[in-house]
Amino acid sequence: MLLSEIADGKGEPGTVIADPLVVACGKGAIRLLQIQRAGKRPMEAQDFLRGVPLAPGAKLL
């Protein structure tokens, strides 16, 4: 994760709880805006989701 913002929501930490890419944290949630996978270039979250679809309920490890 390179860039995020605070978002509304709650759930089990690491769980995608809303589109586009809102993830539950210990307290509240964050919306992922930019991501960089190991060995890959930085990309916008929306571009990431085109190649790796993550629906609400998915777990990020």
PDBQT receptor file of N, H, CA, C and O in Angstrom, charges set to zero:
ATOM      1  N   MET A   1       0.852  -1.162   0.000  1.00  0.00    +0.000 N 
ATOM      2  CA  MET A   1       0.000   0.000   0.000  1.00  0.00    +0.000 C 
ATOM      3  C   MET A   1       0.901   1.229   0.000  1.00  0.00    +0.000 C 
ATOM      4  O   MET A   1       1.786   1.362   0.846  1.00  0.00    +0.000 OA
ATOM      5  N   LEU A   2       0.671   2.110  -0.943  1.00  0.00    +0.000 N 
ATOM      6  H   LEU A   2      -0.048   2.001  -1.630  1.00  0.00    +0.000 HD
ATOM      7  CA  LEU A   2       1.447   3.345  -1.024  1.00  0.00    +0.000 C 
ATOM      8  C   LEU A   2       0.651   4.562  -0.593  1.00  0.00    +0.000 C 
ATOM      9  O   LEU A   2       1.204   5.512  -0.038  1.00  0.00    +0.000 OA
ATOM     10  N   LEU A   3      -0.653   4.532  -0.849  1.00  0.00    +0.000 N 
ATOM     11  H   LEU A   3      -1.102   3.761  -1.299  1.00  0.00    +0.000 HD
ATOM     12  CA  LEU A   3      -1.489   5.687  -0.529  1.00  0.00    +0.000 C 
ATOM     13  C   LEU A   3      -2.871   5.196  -0.126  1.00  0.00    +0.000 C 
ATOM     14  O   LEU A   3      -3.452   4.331  -0.782  1.00  0.00    +0.000 OA
ATOM     15  N   SER A   4      -3.391   5.758   0.962  1.00  0.00    +0.000 N 
ATOM     16  H   SER A   4      -2.919   6.460   1.495  1.00  0.00    +0.000 HD
ATOM     17  CA  SER A   4      -4.726   5.381   1.432  1.00  0.00    +0.000 C 
ATOM     18  C   SER A   4      -5.376   6.589   2.077  1.00  0.00    +0.000 C 
ATOM     19  O   SER A   4      -4.741   7.622   2.288  1.00  0.00    +0.000 OA
ATOM     20  N   GLU A   5      -6.666   6.436   2.389  1.00  0.00    +0.000 N 
ATOM     21  H   GLU A   5      -7.182   5.597   2.218  1.00  0.00    +0.000 HD
ATOM     22  CA  GLU A   5      -7.387   7.473   3.117  1.00  0.00    +0.000 C 
ATOM     23  C   GLU A   5      -8.337   6.802   4.092  1.00  0.00    +0.000 C 
ATOM     24  O   GLU A   5      -8.728   5.652   3.896  1.00  0.00    +0.000 OA
ATOM     25  N   ILE A   6      -8.704   7.512   5.131  1.00  0.00    +0.000 N 
ATOM     26  H   ILE A   6      -8.387   8.447   5.291  1.00  0.00    +0.000 HD
ATOM     27  CA  ILE A   6      -9.647   6.990   6.117  1.00  0.00    +0.000 C 
ATOM     28  C   ILE A   6     -11.015   6.852   5.461  1.00  0.00    +0.000 C 
ATOM     29  O   ILE A   6     -11.442   7.723   4.703  1.00  0.00    +0.000 OA
ATOM     30  N   ALA A   7     -11.696   5.750   5.759  1.00  0.00    +0.000 N 
ATOM     31  H   ALA A   7     -11.349   5.043   6.375  1.00  0.00    +0.000 HD
ATOM     32  CA  ALA A   7     -13.023   5.490   5.200  1.00  0.00    +0.000 C 
ATOM     33  C   ALA A   7     -13.951   5.023   6.318  1.00  0.00    +0.000 C 
ATOM     34  O   ALA A   7     -13.497   4.587   7.375  1.00  0.00    +0.000 OA
ATOM     35  N   ASP A   8     -15.239   5.120   6.073  1.00  0.00    +0.000 N 
ATOM     36  H   ASP A   8     -15.608   5.474   5.214  1.00  0.00    +0.000 HD
ATOM     37  CA  ASP A   8     -16.228   4.620   7.026  1.00  0.00    +0.000 C 
ATOM     38  C   ASP A   8     -16.337   3.110   6.892  1.00  0.00    +0.000 C 
ATOM     39  O   ASP A   8     -16.206   2.561   5.798  1.00  0.00    +0.000 OA
ATOM     40  N   GLY A   9     -16.575   2.453   8.002  1.00  0.00    +0.000 N 
ATOM     41  H   GLY A   9     -16.681   2.899   8.890  1.00  0.00    +0.000 HD
ATOM     42  CA  GLY A   9     -16.818   1.024   7.977  1.00  0.00    +0.000 C 
ATOM     43  C   GLY A   9     -16.126   0.330   9.125  1.00  0.00    +0.000 C 
ATOM     44  O   GLY A   9     -15.256   0.894   9.788  1.00  0.00    +0.000 OA
ATOM     45  N   LYS A  10     -16.530  -0.901   9.345  1.00  0.00    +0.000 N 
ATOM     46  H   LYS A  10     -17.237  -1.359   8.806  1.00  0.00    +0.000 HD
ATOM     47  CA  LYS A  10     -15.888  -1.724  10.361  1.00  0.00    +0.000 C 
ATOM     48  C   LYS A  10     -16.066  -3.177   9.977  1.00  0.00    +0.000 C 
ATOM     49  O   LYS A  10     -16.962  -3.533   9.210  1.00  0.00    +0.000 OA
ATOM     50  N   GLY A  11     -15.210  -3.995  10.516  1.00  0.00    +0.000 N 
ATOM     51  H   GLY A  11     -14.483  -3.706  11.138  1.00  0.00    +0.000 HD
ATOM     52  CA  GLY A  11     -15.237  -5.416  10.229  1.00  0.00    +0.000 C 
ATOM     53  C   GLY A  11     -13.966  -6.043  10.756  1.00  0.00    +0.000 C 
ATOM     54  O   GLY A  11     -13.189  -5.398  11.460  1.00  0.00    +0.000 OA
ATOM     55  N   GLU A  12     -13.758  -7.289  10.418  1.00  0.00    +0.000 N 
ATOM     56  H   GLU A  12     -14.390  -7.813   9.846  1.00  0.00    +0.000 HD
ATOM     57  CA  GLU A  12     -12.552  -7.988  10.845  1.00  0.00    +0.000 C 
ATOM     58  C   GLU A  12     -11.352  -7.402  10.104  1.00  0.00    +0.000 C 
ATOM     59  O   GLU A  12     -11.381  -7.299   8.878  1.00  0.00    +0.000 OA
ATOM     60  N   PRO A  13     -10.301  -7.018  10.821  1.00  0.00    +0.000 N 
ATOM     61  CA  PRO A  13      -9.140  -6.414  10.170  1.00  0.00    +0.000 C 
ATOM     62  C   PRO A  13      -8.626  -7.252   8.998  1.00  0.00    +0.000 C 
ATOM     63  O   PRO A  13      -8.500  -8.473   9.096  1.00  0.00    +0.000 OA
ATOM     64  N   GLY A  14      -8.334  -6.571   7.894  1.00  0.00    +0.000 N 
ATOM     65  H   GLY A  14      -8.436  -5.579   7.815  1.00  0.00    +0.000 HD
ATOM     66  CA  GLY A  14      -7.832  -7.230   6.693  1.00  0.00    +0.000 C 
ATOM     67  C   GLY A  14      -8.914  -7.686   5.735  1.00  0.00    +0.000 C 
ATOM     68  O   GLY A  14      -8.609  -8.251   4.685  1.00  0.00    +0.000 OA
ATOM     69  N   THR A  15     -10.177  -7.451   6.079  1.00  0.00    +0.000 N 
ATOM     70  H   THR A  15     -10.424  -6.993   6.932  1.00  0.00    +0.000 HD
ATOM     71  CA  THR A  15     -11.292  -7.870   5.230  1.00  0.00    +0.000 C 
ATOM     72  C   THR A  15     -11.740  -6.716   4.345  1.00  0.00    +0.000 C 
ATOM     73  O   THR A  15     -11.933  -5.594   4.816  1.00  0.00    +0.000 OA
ATOM     74  N   VAL A  16     -11.904  -7.006   3.049  1.00  0.00    +0.000 N 
ATOM     75  H   VAL A  16     -11.747  -7.917   2.667  1.00  0.00    +0.000 HD
ATOM     76  CA  VAL A  16     -12.465  -6.013   2.136  1.00  0.00    +0.000 C 
ATOM     77  C   VAL A  16     -13.937  -5.872   2.504  1.00  0.00    +0.000 C 
ATOM     78  O   VAL A  16     -14.679  -6.854   2.496  1.00  0.00    +0.000 OA
ATOM     79  N   ILE A  17     -14.363  -4.643   2.829  1.00  0.00    +0.000 N 
ATOM     80  H   ILE A  17     -13.761  -3.845   2.836  1.00  0.00    +0.000 HD
ATOM     81  CA  ILE A  17     -15.739  -4.453   3.293  1.00  0.00    +0.000 C 
ATOM     82  C   ILE A  17     -16.591  -3.642   2.332  1.00  0.00    +0.000 C 
ATOM     83  O   ILE A  17     -17.805  -3.561   2.513  1.00  0.00    +0.000 OA
ATOM     84  N   ALA A  18     -15.985  -3.037   1.310  1.00  0.00    +0.000 N 
ATOM     85  H   ALA A  18     -14.999  -3.102   1.162  1.00  0.00    +0.000 HD
ATOM     86  CA  ALA A  18     -16.757  -2.250   0.344  1.00  0.00    +0.000 C 
ATOM     87  C   ALA A  18     -15.927  -2.029  -0.907  1.00  0.00    +0.000 C 
ATOM     88  O   ALA A  18     -14.705  -2.180  -0.896  1.00  0.00    +0.000 OA
ATOM     89  N   ASP A  19     -16.601  -1.672  -1.976  1.00  0.00    +0.000 N 
ATOM     90  H   ASP A  19     -17.594  -1.549  -1.986  1.00  0.00    +0.000 HD
ATOM     91  CA  ASP A  19     -15.935  -1.286  -3.222  1.00  0.00    +0.000 C 
ATOM     92  C   ASP A  19     -15.795   0.215  -3.241  1.00  0.00    +0.000 C 
ATOM     93  O   ASP A  19     -16.670   0.871  -2.677  1.00  0.00    +0.000 OA
ATOM     94  N   PRO A  20     -14.804   0.820  -3.820  1.00  0.00    +0.000 N 
ATOM     95  CA  PRO A  20     -13.613   0.167  -4.351  1.00  0.00    +0.000 C 
ATOM     96  C   PRO A  20     -12.520   0.042  -3.293  1.00  0.00    +0.000 C 
ATOM     97  O   PRO A  20     -11.953   1.049  -2.869  1.00  0.00    +0.000 OA
ATOM     98  N   LEU A  21     -12.232  -1.128  -2.882  1.00  0.00    +0.000 N 
ATOM     99  H   LEU A  21     -12.693  -1.946  -3.226  1.00  0.00    +0.000 HD
ATOM    100  CA  LEU A  21     -11.116  -1.499  -2.022  1.00  0.00    +0.000 C 
ATOM    101  C   LEU A  21     -11.064  -0.762  -0.686  1.00  0.00    +0.000 C 
ATOM    102  O   LEU A  21     -10.071  -0.110  -0.362  1.00  0.00    +0.000 OA
ATOM    103  N   VAL A  22     -12.144  -0.874   0.082  1.00  0.00    +0.000 N 
ATOM    104  H   VAL A  22     -12.950  -1.404  -0.181  1.00  0.00    +0.000 HD
ATOM    105  CA  VAL A  22     -12.171  -0.386   1.463  1.00  0.00    +0.000 C 
ATOM    106  C   VAL A  22     -11.901  -1.597   2.352  1.00  0.00    +0.000 C 
ATOM    107  O   VAL A  22     -12.586  -2.616   2.261  1.00  0.00    +0.000 OA
ATOM    108  N   VAL A  23     -10.889  -1.468   3.215  1.00  0.00    +0.000 N 
ATOM    109  H   VAL A  23     -10.333  -0.641   3.289  1.00  0.00    +0.000 HD
ATOM    110  CA  VAL A  23     -10.432  -2.586   4.035  1.00  0.00    +0.000 C 
ATOM    111  C   VAL A  23     -10.602  -2.235   5.510  1.00  0.00    +0.000 C 
ATOM    112  O   VAL A  23     -10.220  -1.151   5.950  1.00  0.00    +0.000 OA
ATOM    113  N   ALA A  24     -11.179  -3.164   6.264  1.00  0.00    +0.000 N 
ATOM    114  H   ALA A  24     -11.490  -4.045   5.907  1.00  0.00    +0.000 HD
ATOM    115  CA  ALA A  24     -11.355  -2.970   7.703  1.00  0.00    +0.000 C 
ATOM    116  C   ALA A  24     -10.005  -2.992   8.403  1.00  0.00    +0.000 C 
ATOM    117  O   ALA A  24      -9.096  -3.727   8.017  1.00  0.00    +0.000 OA
ATOM    118  N   CYS A  25      -9.894  -2.167   9.443  1.00  0.00    +0.000 N 
ATOM    119  H   CYS A  25     -10.632  -1.570   9.757  1.00  0.00    +0.000 HD
ATOM    120  CA  CYS A  25      -8.680  -2.088  10.273  1.00  0.00    +0.000 C 
ATOM    121  C   CYS A  25      -9.073  -2.358  11.718  1.00  0.00    +0.000 C 
ATOM    122  O   CYS A  25     -10.236  -2.642  12.006  1.00  0.00    +0.000 OA
ATOM    123  N   GLY A  26      -8.117  -2.272  12.617  1.00  0.00    +0.000 N 
ATOM    124  H   GLY A  26      -7.172  -2.042  12.383  1.00  0.00    +0.000 HD
ATOM    125  CA  GLY A  26      -8.403  -2.458  14.037  1.00  0.00    +0.000 C 
ATOM    126  C   GLY A  26      -9.479  -1.512  14.530  1.00  0.00    +0.000 C 
ATOM    127  O   GLY A  26     -10.354  -1.908  15.300  1.00  0.00    +0.000 OA
ATOM    128  N   LYS A  27      -9.420  -0.255  14.088  1.00  0.00    +0.000 N 
ATOM    129  H   LYS A  27      -8.709   0.067  13.463  1.00  0.00    +0.000 HD
ATOM    130  CA  LYS A  27     -10.434   0.750  14.419  1.00  0.00    +0.000 C 
ATOM    131  C   LYS A  27     -10.821   1.449  13.131  1.00  0.00    +0.000 C 
ATOM    132  O   LYS A  27     -10.055   2.268  12.624  1.00  0.00    +0.000 OA
ATOM    133  N   GLY A  28     -11.982   1.146  12.593  1.00  0.00    +0.000 N 
ATOM    134  H   GLY A  28     -12.604   0.480  13.005  1.00  0.00    +0.000 HD
ATOM    135  CA  GLY A  28     -12.448   1.794  11.366  1.00  0.00    +0.000 C 
ATOM    136  C   GLY A  28     -11.994   1.071  10.119  1.00  0.00    +0.000 C 
ATOM    137  O   GLY A  28     -11.885  -0.155  10.093  1.00  0.00    +0.000 OA
ATOM    138  N   ALA A  29     -11.725   1.866   9.065  1.00  0.00    +0.000 N 
ATOM    139  H   ALA A  29     -11.814   2.862   9.086  1.00  0.00    +0.000 HD
ATOM    140  CA  ALA A  29     -11.369   1.284   7.774  1.00  0.00    +0.000 C 
ATOM    141  C   ALA A  29     -10.542   2.281   6.975  1.00  0.00    +0.000 C 
ATOM    142  O   ALA A  29     -10.518   3.475   7.273  1.00  0.00    +0.000 OA
ATOM    143  N   ILE A  30      -9.865   1.766   5.957  1.00  0.00    +0.000 N 
ATOM    144  H   ILE A  30      -9.884   0.795   5.715  1.00  0.00    +0.000 HD
ATOM    145  CA  ILE A  30      -9.136   2.614   5.024  1.00  0.00    +0.000 C 
ATOM    146  C   ILE A  30      -9.518   2.245   3.599  1.00  0.00    +0.000 C 
ATOM    147  O   ILE A  30      -9.871   1.101   3.313  1.00  0.00    +0.000 OA
ATOM    148  N   ARG A  31      -9.444   3.217   2.722  1.00  0.00    +0.000 N 
ATOM    149  H   ARG A  31      -9.158   4.147   2.954  1.00  0.00    +0.000 HD
ATOM    150  CA  ARG A  31      -9.639   2.996   1.286  1.00  0.00    +0.000 C 
ATOM    151  C   ARG A  31      -8.254   3.025   0.650  1.00  0.00    +0.000 C 
ATOM    152  O   ARG A  31      -7.541   4.024   0.752  1.00  0.00    +0.000 OA
ATOM    153  N   LEU A  32      -7.876   1.935  -0.001  1.00  0.00    +0.000 N 
ATOM    154  H   LEU A  32      -8.455   1.124  -0.084  1.00  0.00    +0.000 HD
ATOM    155  CA  LEU A  32      -6.580   1.874  -0.661  1.00  0.00    +0.000 C 
ATOM    156  C   LEU A  32      -6.666   2.618  -1.986  1.00  0.00    +0.000 C 
ATOM    157  O   LEU A  32      -7.555   2.353  -2.795  1.00  0.00    +0.000 OA
ATOM    158  N   LEU A  33      -5.748   3.544  -2.205  1.00  0.00    +0.000 N 
ATOM    159  H   LEU A  33      -5.026   3.759  -1.548  1.00  0.00    +0.000 HD
ATOM    160  CA  LEU A  33      -5.747   4.366  -3.413  1.00  0.00    +0.000 C 
ATOM    161  C   LEU A  33      -4.618   3.992  -4.365  1.00  0.00    +0.000 C 
ATOM    162  O   LEU A  33      -4.809   4.009  -5.581  1.00  0.00    +0.000 OA
ATOM    163  N   GLN A  34      -3.445   3.655  -3.834  1.00  0.00    +0.000 N 
ATOM    164  H   GLN A  34      -3.289   3.642  -2.846  1.00  0.00    +0.000 HD
ATOM    165  CA  GLN A  34      -2.310   3.212  -4.644  1.00  0.00    +0.000 C 
ATOM    166  C   GLN A  34      -1.689   1.993  -3.993  1.00  0.00    +0.000 C 
ATOM    167  O   GLN A  34      -1.580   1.903  -2.770  1.00  0.00    +0.000 OA
ATOM    168  N   ILE A  35      -1.281   1.051  -4.844  1.00  0.00    +0.000 N 
ATOM    169  H   ILE A  35      -1.369   1.124  -5.837  1.00  0.00    +0.000 HD
ATOM    170  CA  ILE A  35      -0.752  -0.226  -4.380  1.00  0.00    +0.000 C 
ATOM    171  C   ILE A  35       0.513  -0.531  -5.163  1.00  0.00    +0.000 C 
ATOM    172  O   ILE A  35       0.634  -0.163  -6.331  1.00  0.00    +0.000 OA
ATOM    173  N   GLN A  36       1.466  -1.214  -4.508  1.00  0.00    +0.000 N 
ATOM    174  H   GLN A  36       1.368  -1.513  -3.559  1.00  0.00    +0.000 HD
ATOM    175  CA  GLN A  36       2.630  -1.729  -5.214  1.00  0.00    +0.000 C 
ATOM    176  C   GLN A  36       2.882  -3.139  -4.717  1.00  0.00    +0.000 C 
ATOM    177  O   GLN A  36       3.227  -3.346  -3.554  1.00  0.00    +0.000 OA
ATOM    178  N   ARG A  37       2.708  -4.104  -5.602  1.00  0.00    +0.000 N 
ATOM    179  H   ARG A  37       2.427  -3.936  -6.547  1.00  0.00    +0.000 HD
ATOM    180  CA  ARG A  37       2.989  -5.498  -5.264  1.00  0.00    +0.000 C 
ATOM    181  C   ARG A  37       4.489  -5.731  -5.358  1.00  0.00    +0.000 C 
ATOM    182  O   ARG A  37       5.184  -5.012  -6.076  1.00  0.00    +0.000 OA
ATOM    183  N   ALA A  38       4.988  -6.719  -4.649  1.00  0.00    +0.000 N 
ATOM    184  H   ALA A  38       4.423  -7.303  -4.066  1.00  0.00    +0.000 HD
ATOM    185  CA  ALA A  38       6.419  -7.025  -4.647  1.00  0.00    +0.000 C 
ATOM    186  C   ALA A  38       6.925  -7.219  -6.073  1.00  0.00    +0.000 C 
ATOM    187  O   ALA A  38       6.375  -8.015  -6.834  1.00  0.00    +0.000 OA
ATOM    188  N   GLY A  39       7.972  -6.490  -6.422  1.00  0.00    +0.000 N 
ATOM    189  H   GLY A  39       8.419  -5.844  -5.803  1.00  0.00    +0.000 HD
ATOM    190  CA  GLY A  39       8.580  -6.619  -7.736  1.00  0.00    +0.000 C 
ATOM    191  C   GLY A  39       7.813  -5.967  -8.867  1.00  0.00    +0.000 C 
ATOM    192  O   GLY A  39       8.203  -6.103 -10.027  1.00  0.00    +0.000 OA
ATOM    193  N   LYS A  40       6.742  -5.271  -8.568  1.00  0.00    +0.000 N 
ATOM    194  H   LYS A  40       6.426  -5.161  -7.626  1.00  0.00    +0.000 HD
ATOM    195  CA  LYS A  40       5.900  -4.642  -9.599  1.00  0.00    +0.000 C 
ATOM    196  C   LYS A  40       5.950  -3.133  -9.457  1.00  0.00    +0.000 C 
ATOM    197  O   LYS A  40       6.463  -2.602  -8.471  1.00  0.00    +0.000 OA
ATOM    198  N   ARG A  41       5.412  -2.454 -10.451  1.00  0.00    +0.000 N 
ATOM    199  H   ARG A  41       4.996  -2.885 -11.251  1.00  0.00    +0.000 HD
ATOM    200  CA  ARG A  41       5.368  -0.991 -10.421  1.00  0.00    +0.000 C 
ATOM    201  C   ARG A  41       4.179  -0.525  -9.586  1.00  0.00    +0.000 C 
ATOM    202  O   ARG A  41       3.207  -1.264  -9.428  1.00  0.00    +0.000 OA
ATOM    203  N   PRO A  42       4.245   0.690  -9.052  1.00  0.00    +0.000 N 
ATOM    204  CA  PRO A  42       3.086   1.243  -8.336  1.00  0.00    +0.000 C 
ATOM    205  C   PRO A  42       1.901   1.400  -9.287  1.00  0.00    +0.000 C 
ATOM    206  O   PRO A  42       2.083   1.682 -10.471  1.00  0.00    +0.000 OA
ATOM    207  N   MET A  43       0.693   1.218  -8.767  1.00  0.00    +0.000 N 
ATOM    208  H   MET A  43       0.545   0.989  -7.805  1.00  0.00    +0.000 HD
ATOM    209  CA  MET A  43      -0.500   1.391  -9.597  1.00  0.00    +0.000 C 
ATOM    210  C   MET A  43      -1.662   1.889  -8.758  1.00  0.00    +0.000 C 
ATOM    211  O   MET A  43      -1.697   1.721  -7.539  1.00  0.00    +0.000 OA
ATOM    212  N   GLU A  44      -2.601   2.498  -9.440  1.00  0.00    +0.000 N 
ATOM    213  H   GLU A  44      -2.573   2.634 -10.430  1.00  0.00    +0.000 HD
ATOM    214  CA  GLU A  44      -3.829   2.942  -8.783  1.00  0.00    +0.000 C 
ATOM    215  C   GLU A  44      -4.627   1.704  -8.375  1.00  0.00    +0.000 C 
ATOM    216  O   GLU A  44      -4.551   0.670  -9.037  1.00  0.00    +0.000 OA
ATOM    217  N   ALA A  45      -5.381   1.808  -7.298  1.00  0.00    +0.000 N 
ATOM    218  H   ALA A  45      -5.442   2.649  -6.760  1.00  0.00    +0.000 HD
ATOM    219  CA  ALA A  45      -6.170   0.679  -6.810  1.00  0.00    +0.000 C 
ATOM    220  C   ALA A  45      -7.134   0.169  -7.875  1.00  0.00    +0.000 C 
ATOM    221  O   ALA A  45      -7.344  -1.038  -7.989  1.00  0.00    +0.000 OA
ATOM    222  N   GLN A  46      -7.717   1.067  -8.650  1.00  0.00    +0.000 N 
ATOM    223  H   GLN A  46      -7.546   2.048  -8.557  1.00  0.00    +0.000 HD
ATOM    224  CA  GLN A  46      -8.675   0.649  -9.679  1.00  0.00    +0.000 C 
ATOM    225  C   GLN A  46      -7.988  -0.198 -10.749  1.00  0.00    +0.000 C 
ATOM    226  O   GLN A  46      -8.579  -1.155 -11.249  1.00  0.00    +0.000 OA
ATOM    227  N   ASP A  47      -6.743   0.144 -11.109  1.00  0.00    +0.000 N 
ATOM    228  H   ASP A  47      -6.263   0.922 -10.703  1.00  0.00    +0.000 HD
ATOM    229  CA  ASP A  47      -5.988  -0.658 -12.077  1.00  0.00    +0.000 C 
ATOM    230  C   ASP A  47      -5.663  -2.026 -11.485  1.00  0.00    +0.000 C 
ATOM    231  O   ASP A  47      -5.752  -3.040 -12.177  1.00  0.00    +0.000 OA
ATOM    232  N   PHE A  48      -5.290  -2.056 -10.220  1.00  0.00    +0.000 N 
ATOM    233  H   PHE A  48      -5.217  -1.232  -9.658  1.00  0.00    +0.000 HD
ATOM    234  CA  PHE A  48      -5.015  -3.312  -9.530  1.00  0.00    +0.000 C 
ATOM    235  C   PHE A  48      -6.235  -4.229  -9.568  1.00  0.00    +0.000 C 
ATOM    236  O   PHE A  48      -6.110  -5.428  -9.819  1.00  0.00    +0.000 OA
ATOM    237  N   LEU A  49      -7.413  -3.662  -9.318  1.00  0.00    +0.000 N 
ATOM    238  H   LEU A  49      -7.515  -2.688  -9.114  1.00  0.00    +0.000 HD
ATOM    239  CA  LEU A  49      -8.641  -4.458  -9.270  1.00  0.00    +0.000 C 
ATOM    240  C   LEU A  49      -9.036  -5.023 -10.628  1.00  0.00    +0.000 C 
ATOM    241  O   LEU A  49      -9.771  -6.008 -10.685  1.00  0.00    +0.000 OA
ATOM    242  N   ARG A  50      -8.568  -4.429 -11.720  1.00  0.00    +0.000 N 
ATOM    243  H   ARG A  50      -7.971  -3.628 -11.673  1.00  0.00    +0.000 HD
ATOM    244  CA  ARG A  50      -8.842  -4.991 -13.050  1.00  0.00    +0.000 C 
ATOM    245  C   ARG A  50      -8.160  -6.344 -13.219  1.00  0.00    +0.000 C 
ATOM    246  O   ARG A  50      -8.692  -7.233 -13.884  1.00  0.00    +0.000 OA
ATOM    247  N   GLY A  51      -6.983  -6.499 -12.618  1.00  0.00    +0.000 N 
ATOM    248  H   GLY A  51      -6.551  -5.777 -12.078  1.00  0.00    +0.000 HD
ATOM    249  CA  GLY A  51      -6.243  -7.749 -12.741  1.00  0.00    +0.000 C 
ATOM    250  C   GLY A  51      -6.453  -8.710 -11.589  1.00  0.00    +0.000 C 
ATOM    251  O   GLY A  51      -6.282  -9.919 -11.743  1.00  0.00    +0.000 OA
ATOM    252  N   VAL A  52      -6.822  -8.177 -10.435  1.00  0.00    +0.000 N 
ATOM    253  H   VAL A  52      -6.961  -7.195 -10.310  1.00  0.00    +0.000 HD
ATOM    254  CA  VAL A  52      -7.024  -8.994  -9.234  1.00  0.00    +0.000 C 
ATOM    255  C   VAL A  52      -8.354  -8.589  -8.608  1.00  0.00    +0.000 C 
ATOM    256  O   VAL A  52      -8.378  -7.767  -7.692  1.00  0.00    +0.000 OA
ATOM    257  N   PRO A  53      -9.452  -9.151  -9.085  1.00  0.00    +0.000 N 
ATOM    258  CA  PRO A  53     -10.750  -8.747  -8.532  1.00  0.00    +0.000 C 
ATOM    259  C   PRO A  53     -10.896  -9.190  -7.070  1.00  0.00    +0.000 C 
ATOM    260  O   PRO A  53     -10.718 -10.363  -6.741  1.00  0.00    +0.000 OA
ATOM    261  N   LEU A  54     -11.220  -8.235  -6.212  1.00  0.00    +0.000 N 
ATOM    262  H   LEU A  54     -11.365  -7.283  -6.480  1.00  0.00    +0.000 HD
ATOM    263  CA  LEU A  54     -11.440  -8.508  -4.788  1.00  0.00    +0.000 C 
ATOM    264  C   LEU A  54     -12.824  -8.004  -4.413  1.00  0.00    +0.000 C 
ATOM    265  O   LEU A  54     -13.066  -6.798  -4.391  1.00  0.00    +0.000 OA
ATOM    266  N   ALA A  55     -13.712  -8.909  -4.125  1.00  0.00    +0.000 N 
ATOM    267  H   ALA A  55     -13.515  -9.889  -4.144  1.00  0.00    +0.000 HD
ATOM    268  CA  ALA A  55     -15.075  -8.547  -3.740  1.00  0.00    +0.000 C 
ATOM    269  C   ALA A  55     -15.142  -8.365  -2.230  1.00  0.00    +0.000 C 
ATOM    270  O   ALA A  55     -14.297  -8.891  -1.506  1.00  0.00    +0.000 OA
ATOM    271  N   PRO A  56     -16.143  -7.621  -1.744  1.00  0.00    +0.000 N 
ATOM    272  CA  PRO A  56     -16.335  -7.531  -0.298  1.00  0.00    +0.000 C 
ATOM    273  C   PRO A  56     -16.380  -8.929   0.323  1.00  0.00    +0.000 C 
ATOM    274  O   PRO A  56     -17.027  -9.838  -0.196  1.00  0.00    +0.000 OA
ATOM    275  N   GLY A  57     -15.683  -9.073   1.435  1.00  0.00    +0.000 N 
ATOM    276  H   GLY A  57     -15.157  -8.334   1.857  1.00  0.00    +0.000 HD
ATOM    277  CA  GLY A  57     -15.568 -10.366   2.106  1.00  0.00    +0.000 C 
ATOM    278  C   GLY A  57     -14.212 -11.019   1.888  1.00  0.00    +0.000 C 
ATOM    279  O   GLY A  57     -13.824 -11.909   2.645  1.00  0.00    +0.000 OA
ATOM    280  N   ALA A  58     -13.479 -10.582   0.848  1.00  0.00    +0.000 N 
ATOM    281  H   ALA A  58     -13.794  -9.859   0.233  1.00  0.00    +0.000 HD
ATOM    282  CA  ALA A  58     -12.144 -11.128   0.586  1.00  0.00    +0.000 C 
ATOM    283  C   ALA A  58     -11.204 -10.719   1.712  1.00  0.00    +0.000 C 
ATOM    284  O   ALA A  58     -11.365  -9.651   2.302  1.00  0.00    +0.000 OA
ATOM    285  N   LYS A  59     -10.226 -11.563   2.010  1.00  0.00    +0.000 N 
ATOM    286  H   LYS A  59     -10.095 -12.431   1.531  1.00  0.00    +0.000 HD
ATOM    287  CA  LYS A  59      -9.246 -11.285   3.062  1.00  0.00    +0.000 C 
ATOM    288  C   LYS A  59      -7.913 -10.929   2.430  1.00  0.00    +0.000 C 
ATOM    289  O   LYS A  59      -7.447 -11.606   1.513  1.00  0.00    +0.000 OA
ATOM    290  N   LEU A  60      -7.301  -9.853   2.930  1.00  0.00    +0.000 N 
ATOM    291  H   LEU A  60      -7.680  -9.303   3.675  1.00  0.00    +0.000 HD
ATOM    292  CA  LEU A  60      -5.949  -9.481   2.523  1.00  0.00    +0.000 C 
ATOM    293  C   LEU A  60      -4.992  -9.987   3.584  1.00  0.00    +0.000 C 
ATOM    294  O   LEU A  60      -5.212  -9.776   4.776  1.00  0.00    +0.000 OA
ATOM    295  N   LEU A  61      -3.955 -10.639   3.166  1.00  0.00    +0.000 N 
ATOM    296  H   LEU A  61      -3.776 -10.810   2.197  1.00  0.00    +0.000 HD
ATOM    297  CA  LEU A  61      -2.978 -11.182   4.124  1.00  0.00    +0.000 C 
ATOM    298  C   LEU A  61      -1.691 -10.415   4.053  1.00  0.00    +0.000 C 
ATOM    299  O   LEU A  61      -0.748 -10.722   4.783  1.00  0.00    +0.000 OA
TER     300      LEU A  61
